[in-house]
Amino acid sequence: MQIAIIFILLFSSILITGATIFYNTKQYEKKQVSNLKEKIQSVLIELEHSFIHLKKIPKIWFSDDYESLDELLRKFAGIFYTDIHLYDIYGNLMASSRNEIFDRGLMSLKIYWRIRLYFCLYSFDK
């Protein structure tokens, strides 16, 4: 009888602990995705504002305030506390706020195909 009660208590404790960990993990992931979407939307708005007069962003870009697209992205990266990489519609890197990541070979100059597919299929409004 005592063994059965101990087994039930142990099983219940393990089950409750597992459910709590699962729930907290899911809540954390949901919050992180929400924060990431908000940050992406903010950067997108700033970039659209910066390039409102252009139909297409040229690979070699400069303005009166910035010598290159990389410099503009470094400014936005400082504002939003994140690394920003800008890719063309074919998935090729156009500019980055952290070029040393690519110079050292830590990231590819081409965006991962699944990420590109995700952005093609889903909008940020969801």
DANOR-V790281 format. One record per backbone hydrogen bond with DSSP energy under -1.0 kcal/mol. CO is the residue of the C=O (numbers start at 0). NH is the residue of the N-H. Records with the same first field share a line. If there is no record, write none. Layout:
CO = NH / NH
This chain:
0 = 4
1 = 5
2 = 6
3 = 7
4 = 8
5 = 9
6 = 10
7 = 11
8 = 12
9 = 13
10 = 14
11 = 15
12 = 16
13 = 17
14 = 18
15 = 19
16 = 20
17 = 21
18 = 22
19 = 23
20 = 24
21 = 25
22 = 26
23 = 27
24 = 28
25 = 29
26 = 30
27 = 31
28 = 32
29 = 33
30 = 34
31 = 35
32 = 36
33 = 37
34 = 38
35 = 39
36 = 40
37 = 41
38 = 42
39 = 43
40 = 44
41 = 45
42 = 46
43 = 47
44 = 48
45 = 49
46 = 50
50 = 53
65 = 62
67 = 71
68 = 72
69 = 73
70 = 74
71 = 75
72 = 76
73 = 77
74 = 78
75 = 79
76 = 80 / 81
83 = 96
85 = 93 / 94
87 = 90
90 = 110
91 = 87
94 = 85
97 = 100
98 = 102
99 = 103
100 = 105
108 = 92
111 = 115
112 = 116
113 = 117
114 = 118
115 = 119
116 = 120
117 = 121
